Amino acid sequence: MSELQSIADRRPWRFHVPHGHLNSVFGDDWFALRAEAFARFFGTPTFLIAQTVIVMAWIGINLAGWTKFDVYPFILLNLAFSLQAAYAAPLILLAQTRQADRDKAHSEADALHREELHKVSDERQQEMHRQSCLLVDMMAQNNKLTEQINNLAQQNIALTGAVHELAERIEALTVDLRDRLSAAKA
């Protein structure tokens, strides 16, 4: 029982510990954390809305003539988009690759966990089967003991009856002997 209890007390994430180095996509240093945050920010509605607002403001300011830093056909804006795509694509691909590695490691850890659960379940079933067999044996022994007690009780009743008959015969013989002795004395 203590072995089963110790298995149950283990942490459920123990199979994931060997894959802990995969948790951070780009590593654990300052740049890696910022790169991961940046890659995660690319697909958010906040990023898309902010980018749309910036591009509309950029085009609006240049078309309105308030400034002339990027006139139509907006070559500087195209260059900014190209630069953004040049950095975003590798970061997103790296994040996808590392996420696939993490998913694979987690699925392997989950498979190990399921195997461990199956093993524990089998051990419990075997233990329950063993205990059931012991209970059946104990019940059979109990039945045999009950039969023996019943037989002994029947024998005790028979012996008590025999003792009672013998006591009555002894008393009858004693009365008869006393009567004979009193008749012989008289």
Secondary structure, 3 states (H helix, E strand, C coil): CHHHHHHHHCCCCCCCHHHHHHCCCCCCCHHHHHHHHHHHHCCCHHHHHHHHHHHHHHHHHHHHCCCCCCCCCCHHHHHHHHHHHHHHHHHHHHHHHHHHHHHHHHHHHHHHHHHHHHHHHHHHHHHHHHHHHHHHHHHHHHHHHHHHHHHHHHHHHHHHHHHHHHHHHHHHHHHHHHHHHHHHHC
